[in-house]
């Protein structure tokens, strides 16, 4: 117990220096944790993808469409239990800054294939009965103060014109990572207007979602689907829902790489902050360490004292930084809820912060330990602070 008390006393000999060091460590640990949480949230959609769902899109690019007639052909493929489809709408609500995802879907079975969108049965029935009905996510409804029965007008960009809708349902997410910001309309309403105003664009959807009977056969079924439409005017690319989600994430791979680099640079900053403090401490205590050795203290005693002091400050900074991460992370999660549902530091982020602090504590003590062990007793006693 006396050793721990000595470590504590040594750590607070220079209170201002220790305070600033611990504060710097805490802020750096918090920043490191926030970046790692952001990266985790970026991948959360892919991680939450259902293993028994495939996505079929145009082989050229997601921006190209597929004929709606493909649905019946896909259903005939062995292993496919059900098929639904959707198209990106891309409208503007009042101001272009009010962005939120908008999908035109097959109203008959979209919510059946995506059970993570929880919708009361009576609202689902109203959605199927009214051509201009829409379903909105809970977070989206809260964002604009919408309620069931409100009329909504969107200004079309991909599909020009003013589009009038009526909110007939509000869905909630089954899982923490389920997106609750979507605006879901009926595809047949969109298709009806296209057949009247732009016949060449009618009967075209964005992608198909396939429910399969066995996730272990996903690769086999995907090949069968793509083979069915090979050499057609609109060839397909079928992949798992996770791969489909990752294809969007890869478009921002440079951003993710940059964030990873910054997170490692932060670790370097933490190490330099604590290493500088420990180096100053070692230089100030050269004569003290030499005197301790004359009293019978062995090398491992000095190693324990220096390492313990370094670990003490690192752990203290890590714990404070982790506490700050819990508070700030949740506040950031609220601010980014419309972009990253379920954004919040998880257990892995907290463990990474504590683990990083421990590694930094170990790394920062190496040079002071070497200096304390290498200097001769006589040379150490000659040093005057």
C-alpha positions in Angstrom: 0.0 0.0 0.0 2.9 2.4 0.7 4.1 1.9 -2.9 0.7 3.0 -4.3 0.7 5.9 -1.9 4.1 7.0 -3.1 3.0 6.7 -6.7 0.0 8.9 -5.9 2.2 11.5 -4.2 4.7 11.6 -7.0 1.9 12.1 -9.6 0.7 15.2 -7.8 3.9 16.8 -7.0 3.3 19.3 -9.7 -0.5 19.7 -9.6 -0.9 22.1 -12.5 1.3 19.9 -14.8 -0.6 16.8 -13.8 -4.0 18.5 -14.3 -3.1 19.8 -17.8 -1.7 16.4 -18.7 -4.7 14.5 -17.6 -7.0 17.0 -19.2 -5.2 16.7 -22.5 -5.4 12.9 -22.3 -9.1 13.0 -21.5 -9.9 15.3 -24.4 -7.8 13.2 -26.8 -9.4 10.0 -25.6 -12.9 11.5 -26.1 -12.0 12.6 -29.6 -10.6 9.1 -30.4 -13.8 7.5 -29.1 -16.1 9.9 -31.1 -14.2 9.1 -34.3 -14.4 5.4 -33.7 -18.1 5.7 -32.9 -18.7 7.7 -36.1 -17.0 4.9 -38.2 -19.1 2.3 -36.4 -22.3 4.2 -37.1 -21.3 4.5 -40.8 -21.2 0.8 -41.1 -24.2 0.1 -38.9 -26.6 -0.1 -41.8 -24.6 -2.9 -43.4 -24.2 -4.7 -40.1 -27.9 -4.7 -39.6 -28.7 -6.1 -43.0 -30.8 -9.3 -43.0 -28.9 -12.4 -44.2 -31.9 -13.8 -46.0 -32.4 -10.8 -48.3 -30.8 -10.1 -51.6 -30.9 -6.9 -53.7 -31.1 -6.9 -57.5 -30.1 -3.7 -59.3 -29.0 -2.7 -62.8 -25.6 -4.1 -63.5 -24.3 -0.8 -64.9 -25.2 1.4 -61.9 -27.8 1.9 -59.2 -28.9 5.1 -61.1 -30.1 3.0 -64.0 -33.6 1.4 -63.7 -35.0 -2.1 -64.2 -38.3 -3.1 -65.8 -41.1 -3.9 -63.3 -41.8 -7.0 -65.4 -38.7 -8.7 -63.9 -40.6 -9.4 -60.7 -42.6 -12.3 -62.0 -39.5 -13.9 -63.5 -37.5 -13.5 -60.3 -40.3 -15.2 -58.4 -39.9 -18.3 -60.6 -36.3 -18.9 -59.5 -35.7 -21.7 -57.1 -35.1 -20.4 -53.5 -36.8 -17.1 -53.9 -39.8 -16.8 -51.5 -41.0 -13.3 -52.2 -40.0 -10.2 -54.1 -40.7 -6.5 -53.7 -39.3 -3.4 -55.4 -38.6 0.3 -54.7 -37.4 3.4 -56.5 -35.7 6.5 -55.2 -38.0 9.6 -55.5 -35.7 12.5 -54.7 -38.2 15.3 -53.9 -37.8 18.6 -52.1 -39.8 19.5 -49.1 -40.1 23.3 -48.8 -36.3 23.8 -49.0 -33.5 21.7 -50.5 -31.8 21.6 -47.1 -34.6 19.5 -45.8 -33.2 16.2 -47.1 -34.6 12.9 -46.1 -34.7 9.5 -47.9 -37.8 9.0 -50.1 -38.9 5.7 -51.6 -41.7 4.7 -53.9 -42.4 1.0 -53.0 -44.6 -1.9 -53.8 -47.4 -1.3 -51.3 -48.6 -4.9 -51.3 -45.6 -6.5 -49.6 -42.8 -4.0 -48.9 -43.4 -3.9 -45.1 -43.7 -7.7 -45.1 -40.2 -8.1 -46.5 -38.8 -5.4 -44.2 -40.3 -6.4 -40.7 -37.8 -4.1 -39.0 -40.2 -1.3 -40.0 -43.0 -1.7 -37.5 -46.3 -0.3 -38.6 -49.7 -0.7 -37.0 -52.0 -3.0 -39.1 -54.8 -0.4 -39.5 -52.3 2.1 -40.8 -50.9 -0.4 -43.3 -54.4 -1.1 -44.6 -55.0 2.6 -45.1 -51.7 2.9 -47.0 -52.8 0.1 -49.3 -56.2 1.6 -50.0 -55.3 5.2 -50.8 -53.2 6.0 -53.8 -51.6 9.2 -52.4 -51.0 7.8 -48.9 -47.5 7.8 -47.4 -45.8 6.2 -44.4 -43.1 8.3 -42.6 -40.6 7.3 -39.9 -41.0 8.4 -36.3 -37.9 10.6 -36.3 -38.9 12.3 -39.6 -42.4 13.0 -38.2 -40.9 14.5 -35.0 -38.5 16.6 -37.1 -41.2 18.4 -39.0 -44.1 18.0 -36.5 -46.1 15.8 -38.9 -49.0 13.8 -37.8 -51.4 11.3 -39.4 -53.7 13.0 -41.8 -51.4 15.9 -42.7 -51.1 16.8 -46.4 -47.6 17.0 -47.7 -46.3 18.4 -51.0 -43.0 17.5 -52.5 -41.3 19.2 -55.4 -40.0 16.5 -57.7 -36.5 16.5 -59.1 -36.0 13.1 -60.7 -39.8 13.1 -61.3 -40.7 16.7 -62.1 -43.8 18.4 -60.8 -45.6 19.0 -57.5 -46.6 15.8 -55.8 -49.3 15.8 -53.2 -49.4 13.1 -50.4 -51.3 12.4 -47.2 -49.7 10.9 -44.2 -51.5 7.7 -43.3 -49.0 6.0 -41.0 -45.9 6.5 -38.8 -43.5 3.5 -38.5 -41.0 2.8 -35.7 -37.8 0.8 -35.9 -37.6 -2.7 -34.5 -33.8 -2.3 -33.9 -31.6 0.5 -32.7 -30.0 0.9 -36.1 -33.3 0.9 -38.1 -33.7 4.1 -40.1 -36.7 6.1 -38.8 -36.3 9.0 -41.2 -37.7 7.5 -44.5 -40.7 8.9 -46.5 -42.4 5.9 -48.1 -44.9 6.4 -50.9 -46.8 4.0 -53.3 -45.0 3.2 -56.5 -48.3 2.8 -58.4 -49.1 6.5 -57.8 -45.7 7.4 -59.2 -46.1 5.0 -62.2 -49.6 6.3 -62.9 -48.4 9.9 -63.3 -45.4 8.7 -65.4 -47.6 6.8 -67.8 -49.6 10.0 -68.3 -46.8 12.6 -68.5 -43.7 10.6 -69.5 -44.6 7.1 -70.9 -41.0 6.2 -71.6 -40.3 6.2 -67.9 -43.3 4.2 -66.8 -42.9 0.7 -65.5 -39.3 1.3 -64.3 -38.1 0.6 -60.7 -34.8 1.2 -59.0 -34.1 -2.2 -57.4 -35.6 -5.4 -56.2 -35.5 -6.9 -52.7 -35.6 -10.7 -52.6 -36.6 -12.9 -49.7 -34.8 -16.2 -50.0 -35.4 -19.5 -48.2 -31.8 -20.2 -47.2 -29.1 -17.6 -46.5 -26.4 -20.3 -47.3 -27.7 -20.3 -50.9 -27.4 -16.6 -51.4 -24.5 -16.8 -53.9 -26.2 -19.6 -55.8 -29.5 -17.8 -56.1 -27.8 -14.5 -57.0 -26.1 -16.2 -59.9 -29.4 -17.7 -61.1 -31.1 -14.3 -61.0 -28.3 -12.6 -63.0 -28.2 -15.5 -65.5 -31.9 -15.1 -66.1 -31.4 -11.5 -67.4 -28.0 -11.9 -69.1 -27.8 -10.3 -72.5 -31.1 -8.4 -71.9 -31.5 -4.7 -72.4 -31.2 -4.3 -68.6 -28.8 -6.8 -67.1 -28.8 -7.3 -63.4 -26.4 -7.5 -60.5 -27.6 -9.4 -57.5 -25.9 -9.3 -54.1 -26.6 -9.7 -50.4 -28.2 -6.7 -48.7 -25.0 -6.2 -46.7 -22.9 -6.1 -49.9 -25.5 -3.6 -51.4 -25.1 -1.4 -48.3 -21.4 -1.6 -48.4 -21.3 -0.5 -52.0 -22.7 2.9 -50.9 -20.2 3.1 -48.0 -17.3 2.4 -50.4 -18.2 5.6 -52.2 -17.1 7.4 -49.1 -14.0 5.2 -48.5 -11.7 8.2 -48.7 -13.5 9.9 -45.8 -13.5 6.7 -43.7 -9.7 6.2 -44.4 -9.1 9.8 -43.4 -11.0 9.4 -40.2 -9.0 6.2 -39.4 -5.7 8.1 -40.0 -6.9 10.9 -37.7 -7.8 8.4 -35.0 -4.3 7.0 -35.1 -2.8 10.5 -35.1 -4.8 11.2 -31.9 -3.2 8.2 -30.3 0.2 9.7 -31.2 -0.8 13.0 -29.7 -1.9 11.3 -26.5 1.5 9.5 -26.3 3.5 12.6 -26.9 1.6 14.5 -24.2 2.2 11.9 -21.5 5.7 11.1 -22.7 6.6 14.8 -22.4 5.3 14.9 -18.8 7.1 11.7 -17.8 10.4 12.8 -19.5 10.3 16.1 -17.5 9.6 14.0 -14.3 12.5 11.7 -15.0 14.9 14.6 -15.5 13.8 16.3 -12.3 14.3 13.1 -10.2 17.7 11.9 -11.4 19.3 12.6 -8.1 16.3 11.3 -6.2 16.5 7.9 -8.0 20.2 7.7 -7.4 19.7 8.3 -3.7 17.0 5.6 -3.5 19.4 3.1 -5.1 22.0 3.9 -2.4 19.3 3.0 0.2 18.8 -0.4 -1.3 16.1 0.2 -3.8 16.5 -2.2 -6.8 15.9 -1.4 -10.5 12.6 -3.1 -10.4 11.5 -0.8 -7.6 12.2 2.2 -9.8 10.5 0.6 -12.8 7.4 0.0 -10.7 7.3 3.6 -9.4 7.8 5.2 -12.9 5.5 2.8 -14.6 2.9 3.1 -11.9 2.9 6.9 -12.2 2.6 6.8 -15.9 -0.3 4.3 -15.7 -2.0 6.3 -13.0 -2.2 9.5 -15.2 -3.0 7.5 -18.3 -5.9 5.6 -16.6 -7.1 8.8 -14.9 -7.2 10.6 -18.2 -8.7 7.6 -19.9 -11.6 7.3 -17.4 -12.4 11.0 -17.6 -12.2 10.8 -21.4 -14.5 7.8 -21.4 -17.0 9.6 -19.1 -16.9 12.6 -21.5 -17.4 10.3 -24.4 -20.6 8.9 -22.8 -22.0 12.4 -22.4 -20.8 14.1 -25.6 -21.4 11.0 -27.7 -25.1 10.9 -26.7 -25.5 14.6 -27.4 -23.9 14.2 -30.9 -26.1 11.2 -31.4 -29.2 13.3 -30.9 -27.9 16.0 -33.3 -27.1 13.4 -36.0 -30.1 11.2 -35.4 -31.6 11.9 -38.8 -28.4 10.8 -40.5 -27.1 8.0 -38.2 -29.9 6.3 -36.3 -28.7 4.7 -33.1 -25.5 6.8 -33.0 -24.0 6.2 -29.6 -20.7 4.9 -28.1 -20.9 1.2 -27.6 -18.9 -1.2 -25.3 -16.3 -1.7 -28.0 -15.6 2.1 -28.2 -15.3 2.4 -24.4 -12.9 -0.6 -24.3 -10.8 0.9 -27.1 -10.5 4.1 -25.2 -9.4 2.4 -22.0 -7.1 0.1 -23.9 -5.5 3.0 -25.8 -4.9 4.8 -22.5 -3.1 1.8 -21.0 -0.9 1.4 -24.1 -0.1 5.1 -24.0 0.8 4.8 -20.3 3.2 1.9 -21.1 4.7 3.6 -24.1 5.3 6.9 -22.2 7.2 5.2 -19.4 9.8 3.4 -21.6 12.2 6.3 -22.0 12.1 7.5 -18.3 12.7 3.9 -17.1 15.7 3.5 -19.4 17.2 6.7 -18.2 16.6 5.9 -14.5 18.3 2.5 -14.9 21.2 3.5 -17.0 22.6 6.4 -15.0 25.3 5.6 -12.5 24.6 6.4 -8.9 27.6 8.7 -8.6 26.5 10.7 -11.7 23.0 10.9 -10.4 24.0 12.3 -7.1 26.0 15.1 -8.8 22.8 16.4 -10.5 21.3 19.4 -8.8 17.8 20.5 -9.6 
